[in-house]
Amino acid sequence: MAKQRFGQHFLRDLSVAQREVSYAQLTKDDVVLEIGPGEGIITRLLAQQAKKVIAIEIDNRLVDKIKTTLPENVTLLTGDVLSVDFHSLPPFTKIVSNLPFEISSPVTFKLLEYPFSLAVLIYQKDFAQRLVAVPATKDYSRLSVGVSYKARCRILEDVPRSCFSPVPKVDSSIVELIPYKKPMFRVENEQFFFKLTKQLFNHRRKKIKYTIKAEYGSTDNLPFLERRVEELSPEQIGDLSNILYHRK
């Protein structure tokens, strides 16, 4: 039985699991990270195609249930992925997971701090739409900006909620993430860039001059002052960040 506090919704549809794994284009050279293997439906498919699978599961009960049923090339670890040091793991090349909904944002940004070639991940559909959103759309957010800075992202297919148990309240999507070798555009300080992005989107309906005035004082000679952040591209937010960072 799934535990609500872990946000568990187990994928039951084998055909969806097979398609998710096929999107990863695995070879016998790949070491795959899986977050939240649950009952192991994806894990077993990964093990058939990859050299090694590293699966991290927070629920001790599930670990005990599946640990004796998995192939020898699967390493099953117990722990909270948000607390795991990825550098302590064997280097992985790809990531394939049905992510727990509650940690979608923090785990995505954590993954993008680590080198890998490709991730195929199941997210809530509304979260996936925010990942790929472009300026001047209702789903465009600081998530859209932050991820587009780090990786190319696209939705591969939508997955009906009926494919999971217990059935969640919303549908899901399979998403492909391919990290850039270098960020999409240059920022002087990533921490400041992400902080500014959050500040601006906290007041997304205001012209940015008001938020900058409140947070940083002078707005002299800054670009985009009469526009709202939802109208700016990630690169333009990066340009604004660079100017403000040097004024600190």
Phi, psi and omega per residue, in radians:
M1 nan 2.398 -3.130
A2 -1.247 2.603 3.089
K3 -1.806 2.167 -3.080
Q4 -1.081 -0.628 -3.072
R5 -1.183 -0.333 3.076
F6 -1.680 0.016 3.139
G7 1.109 0.653 -3.026
Q8 -1.465 2.184 2.982
H9 -2.365 1.807 -3.014
F10 -1.362 2.315 3.058
L11 -1.259 2.161 -3.108
R12 -1.878 -0.329 -3.038
D13 -1.483 1.899 -3.091
L14 -1.105 -0.638 -3.122
S15 -1.136 -0.628 3.069
V16 -1.161 -0.773 3.109
A17 -1.046 -0.731 3.141
Q18 -1.128 -0.703 3.120
R19 -1.192 -0.707 3.118
E20 -1.034 -0.794 3.132
V21 -1.156 -0.662 -3.127
S22 -1.138 -0.568 3.114
Y23 -1.082 -0.461 -3.095
A24 -1.341 -0.220 3.087
Q25 0.857 0.989 -3.056
L26 -1.295 2.618 3.004
T27 -2.227 3.012 3.123
K28 -1.268 0.011 3.045
D29 -1.673 -0.182 -3.029
D30 -1.444 2.405 2.930
V31 -1.904 2.125 -2.984
V32 -1.927 2.356 3.006
L33 -1.688 2.276 3.015
E34 -2.123 2.276 3.137
I35 -1.857 2.137 -3.137
G36 1.240 1.101 -3.119
P37 -1.148 -0.323 3.093
G38 1.068 -2.078 -3.128
E39 -1.661 0.079 2.947
G40 1.578 0.229 -3.098
I41 -1.103 -0.712 3.104
I42 -1.392 -0.649 -3.089
T43 -0.953 -0.822 -3.089
R44 -1.149 -0.639 3.098
L45 -1.175 -0.712 3.108
L46 -1.075 -0.745 -3.090
A47 -1.098 -0.500 3.132
Q48 -1.223 -0.463 -2.985
Q49 -1.969 -0.378 -3.049
A50 -1.802 2.867 3.058
K51 -1.181 -0.755 -3.066
K52 -2.677 2.576 3.065
V53 -2.147 2.277 3.031
I54 -1.933 1.967 -3.083
A55 -1.964 2.245 -3.122
I56 -1.979 2.087 -3.096
E57 -2.202 2.267 -3.092
I58 -1.437 -0.396 -3.012
D59 -1.609 1.873 3.141
N60 -0.975 -0.619 -3.125
R61 -1.085 -0.736 3.123
L62 -1.230 -0.665 3.104
V63 -1.011 -0.821 3.137
D64 -1.097 -0.597 -3.082
K65 -1.250 -0.688 -2.990
I66 -1.838 -0.204 -2.982
K67 -1.067 -0.536 -3.127
T68 -1.539 -0.063 -3.075
T69 -1.830 -0.067 -3.040
L70 -1.633 2.634 3.107
P71 -1.093 2.865 -3.064
E72 -1.164 -0.399 -3.116
N73 -1.525 0.253 3.052
V74 -1.869 2.186 2.995
T75 -1.786 2.007 -3.092
L76 -1.775 2.083 -3.104
L77 -1.980 2.500 3.082
T78 -1.751 2.218 3.112
G79 2.861 2.946 3.068
D80 -1.521 2.064 -3.057
V81 -1.030 -0.489 -3.130
L82 -1.243 -0.291 3.121
S83 -1.814 -0.139 -3.104
V84 -1.388 2.312 3.035
D85 -1.436 1.880 -3.100
F86 -1.046 -0.482 -3.141
H87 -1.231 -0.245 3.078
S88 -1.486 -0.150 -3.135
L89 -1.589 2.787 2.937
P90 -1.001 2.441 -3.124
P91 -0.990 2.265 3.119
F92 -1.926 2.617 -3.087
T93 -1.761 -0.524 -3.091
K94 -2.437 2.838 -3.141
I95 -2.295 2.251 3.072
V96 -2.358 2.109 -3.031
S97 -2.740 2.632 2.854
N98 -1.727 1.675 -2.957
L99 -1.279 2.448 2.965
P100 -1.035 2.255 -3.016
F101 -1.001 -0.649 -2.996
E102 -1.162 -0.376 -3.072
I103 -1.997 0.296 -3.045
S104 -0.947 -0.845 -3.074
S105 -1.217 -0.949 -3.108
P106 -1.098 -0.640 -3.112
V107 -1.249 -0.570 3.108
T108 -1.105 -0.822 -3.132
F109 -1.209 -0.551 3.067
K110 -1.142 -0.775 3.135
L111 -1.044 -0.663 -3.075
L112 -1.291 -0.062 3.013
E113 -1.561 -0.089 -3.044
Y114 -2.047 2.479 -3.126
P115 -1.301 2.235 2.992
F116 -2.721 2.895 -3.047
S117 -1.658 -0.528 -3.028
L118 -2.820 2.455 3.000
A119 -2.234 2.411 3.013
V120 -2.148 1.993 -2.926
L121 -2.306 2.480 3.031
I122 -1.697 2.148 3.099
Y123 -2.127 2.881 2.890
Q124 -1.001 2.513 -3.062
K125 -1.049 -0.735 -3.118
D126 -1.166 -0.593 3.077
F127 -1.169 -0.758 3.119
A128 -1.051 -0.686 3.133
Q129 -1.153 -0.587 3.064
R130 -1.221 -0.595 3.119
L131 -1.030 -0.695 -3.010
V132 -1.783 0.054 -3.050
A133 -1.133 2.629 3.138
V134 -1.985 2.859 -3.119
P135 -0.949 2.637 3.076
A136 1.215 0.398 3.000
T137 -2.105 2.774 -3.034
K138 -1.172 -0.441 -3.104
D139 -1.549 -0.129 -3.130
Y140 -1.150 2.253 -3.000
S141 -2.640 3.140 3.078
R142 -1.137 -0.455 3.029
L143 -1.103 -0.792 3.116
S144 -1.018 -0.768 -3.105
V145 -1.170 -0.849 -3.077
G146 -1.109 -0.725 -3.128
V147 -1.271 -0.707 -3.122
S148 -1.135 -0.432 3.057
Y149 -1.172 -0.556 -3.024
K150 -1.761 -0.492 -2.939
A151 -2.710 2.768 2.956
R152 -1.521 2.319 -3.001
C153 -2.332 2.365 3.056
R154 -2.610 2.622 3.082
I155 -1.499 2.216 -3.112
L156 -1.583 -0.689 3.071
E157 -2.933 2.747 3.039
D158 -1.623 2.602 -3.096
V159 -2.168 2.108 -3.133
P160 -1.095 2.583 -3.134
R161 -1.072 -0.410 -3.124
S162 -1.170 -0.187 3.133
C163 -1.435 -0.027 -3.075
F164 -2.103 2.742 3.050
S165 -2.433 2.276 -0.147
P166 -1.100 2.712 -3.073
V167 -1.202 2.124 3.103
P168 -1.277 3.005 -3.112
K169 -1.381 -0.258 -3.064
V170 -2.326 2.829 3.035
D171 -1.338 2.960 -3.136
S172 -2.150 3.064 3.084
S173 -2.476 2.551 2.985
I174 -1.614 2.216 -3.026
V175 -2.128 2.445 3.045
E176 -1.811 2.272 3.053
L177 -2.103 2.195 3.069
I178 -2.161 1.899 -3.099
P179 -1.135 2.510 2.988
Y180 -1.300 2.559 3.051
K181 -1.113 -0.626 2.976
K182 -2.239 2.641 3.125
P183 -0.920 2.700 -3.043
M184 -1.046 -0.569 3.132
F185 -2.571 2.898 -3.028
R186 -1.557 2.305 2.938
V187 -2.207 2.539 -3.093
E188 -1.242 -0.605 -3.114
N189 -2.597 1.986 -3.059
E190 -1.102 -0.720 -3.127
Q191 -1.048 -0.732 3.136
F192 -1.199 -0.701 3.117
F193 -1.029 -0.817 -3.135
F194 -1.194 -0.618 3.099
K195 -1.126 -0.815 3.137
L196 -1.101 -0.742 3.132
T197 -1.023 -0.769 3.113
K198 -1.098 -0.783 -3.135
Q199 -1.047 -0.759 -3.109
L200 -1.187 -0.724 -3.124
F201 -1.312 -0.334 3.018
N202 -1.139 -0.332 3.128
H203 -2.290 0.861 -2.954
R204 -1.092 -0.416 -3.112
R205 -1.520 -0.151 3.122
K206 -1.599 2.626 2.956
K207 -1.088 2.489 -2.977
I208 -1.151 -0.348 -3.130
K209 -1.070 -0.557 -3.104
Y210 -1.280 -0.710 3.121
T211 -1.186 -0.752 -3.135
I212 -1.142 -0.703 3.111
K213 -1.055 -0.749 -3.110
A214 -1.217 -0.624 -3.042
E215 -1.581 -0.579 -2.964
Y216 -2.249 -0.032 3.109
G217 1.513 -1.992 -3.019
S218 -1.089 2.461 3.045
T219 -1.987 0.245 -3.072
D220 -1.027 2.311 3.006
N221 1.062 0.438 3.066
L222 -1.637 2.521 3.094
P223 -1.410 2.850 2.945
F224 1.177 0.290 -2.993
L225 -1.076 -0.560 -3.094
E226 -1.551 0.098 -3.125
R227 -1.868 2.839 3.045
R228 -1.661 2.680 -3.065
V229 -1.071 -0.563 -3.130
E230 -1.160 -0.191 3.097
E231 -1.663 -0.153 -3.068
L232 -1.644 2.479 3.036
S233 -1.296 2.811 3.051
P234 -0.957 -0.685 3.140
E235 -1.109 -0.685 3.121
Q236 -1.170 -0.666 3.053
I237 -1.120 -0.653 3.066
G238 -1.092 -0.748 3.105
D239 -1.062 -0.785 3.127
L240 -1.094 -0.705 3.115
S241 -1.063 -0.756 -3.109
N242 -1.102 -0.726 3.138
I243 -1.131 -0.836 -3.112
L244 -1.148 -0.631 -3.129
Y245 -1.084 -0.692 -3.132
H246 -1.306 -0.243 3.118
R247 -1.544 -0.211 -3.046
K248 -1.003 nan nan
